[in-house]
């Protein structure tokens, strides 16, 4: 009976956690988070929010979804993030609301930065990646057109070290859930 109680207590948090683990595993393997994970996650989150809170719950789910989108959309728009990662954050928002989503994003961003640094150090190409970072930063500061930045980023992508950002999203979000005693 204790296992059933564990599973049913905050089951929505555990559902999101399982989805994040699957997405992180696929992202680590394939460097992409597929739509067959993200779209149902967002839709199910909006249904859950509506089921638990009626019309105001739907509003909270939509607000959370938008918050999740807005956390990574600027990076996606200039080619620095995959669309699957953006939709994964939107799914978290649809299920959990905007406050939890923003907090989970903050933890995930710190973990993602740390993961990127470790990946660069392990490949022993620190100078190469640092010069790429400075070039990208220079482009962001001088080119104000997001479409042009996206085109430049797409041309550079085959030569870049790609970070499977679904992994820090998963670890950061579940870590936040755990820290807040939500699991």
N, C-alpha and C positions, 0 to 999 in steps of 0.2 A: 504494500500500500504506500510506502514511503516514496518509491520511484514514481508512482502515478501522481502523488502530491507534488513532487519536484517538477515533473513535466508540466503539470497544469498550472503551477504557480508562475505567473509572468510568461505564459506560453508564447506570447507574441514576441518577447525579447529573445527567447530561445529559437523561435522560427527565423527571425532576422539573423541571428548568429549562425545558424546552420546554412542559410543562404549565403552569408558572407564567407564562410569557410569554403563552400563549393566554388564561389566566384574567385576567391583568392587562389585556390588550387588550379583552376583553369587558367587564370591570368598568369600564374607562375610558369605553367607549362606552355601556353600558347601566346602569351603577351596580348591577350584580349579578354574582355568580359562579354560574353555573347548576349544578344538580345533575348534569347529564350530564358535567360535568368532575369534580366533587368526589367523587361516589360511586364511579365507576370508579377514580379516583386512590387512594382509601383502600383499596378492595378489592385493586387490583393491588399496592399497597404491602405489604399483609398477605401476599399470595401470594409476593411477592418475598422478604420477610423469612423466611417459612417455607421457601421453596426454598433460600435460602442458609444458614439456621441451624437447620432442623428445628423441633422444638417450642420450644426456647429462642429461636430466631429469631422464631417467632410471638409469643412472650411479649414480646420486645423490640419488635416491631412494634406490638403492642397498647399497650404502655407508651408508646411514642412517639406513637401516635395519641391516647392519653389526655392526654399532655403538651401536644400541639398543641391539643386541645379546651380544655383548662384555661387556656391562655394568653389566649384571647379570650372564653371563655364568660361570665365575669363582666360584661364590657362588653355582650355580646349580651343577657344576661338583663335588663339595664336599658335596652335600646333604643339603645345607643351603637355597635352594630356589626351588620353583616348576618350572617345565618346562613351564607351562602356563604363569607365570609372565615374563619369559625370552622372550617368543614369543609375549607377549603383548608389551614389550619394542621394539621388532623388528618391530611390526606393527606401533608404533608411528614413528619410524625411517623411514619406507617406505613412510609414508605420509608426514612427516615434515622435513626430512633431519637430518644430523648428529648434527648440532649445536643446534637446538631446542631440539633434543633428549638428548644430553648430559646435557644441562641445566635443562630439566625436570627431568632427572634422579637424578641430584644433589639435587634438591628440594625434590623429592620423597624419597631419601635416608635419609635426615634429618627427614622428617615426619615419615618414617618407624621406625627409631631409637626411636623417641619420642613415637610413638604408642606402640612399644615393651616395653618401660620403663613403660608406663601407664598400660599396660596389666599386667605386672609383679607386679607392686605396688597394683593394684586392687585385685589380687589373693593372696596377702600377703604371697608370697613365695619367697621373695627377696633373701634370703640366698641360697635357693635351685637353683634358676636360675643363681645366680652369680657364684656358684660353677660349674654349667654346662658350663657357659660361659668360665670360666678359664680352664676347662677340654678341651673344643673345641679349645680354643686358643693354649693350650699346644700341642694338637694333630696336629694342623696346622703348628706349628713351628718345631715339631720333625718328623712328618711323611711327607715325600716329595712326596709320590705316591698318586695322586688324586683318583685313583681307590680304593685304600685301605681306604682313607678318606671317600669316598662315601659309601663304605660297612659299615664302622663304623657308619656313620650318619644314614643310613637306619635302622640299628639295634636299634639305639637310638630314632628314630623318634616317635614311639608310646608313649614314655614317655615325649616328649617335648611339650612345649607350642608353637602351630603353629600360625604364623602371616599371616592373609590373605593379602599378599603384594599387591594384586590388588587394595586395598583401598588406601594406600599411593601413589601408582602410579597414580591413578585417581585424587586424591586431589592435589598432587604435580604438575602433568602435567596441569590440568585445571587451577590451581592457577598460574602457570607460564604463560599460555596463557592469563589469565586475567591481570596479572601484566604487560605483554608486549603489552597490548591493541590489542590482536589478536582476541578476541571474540567480 
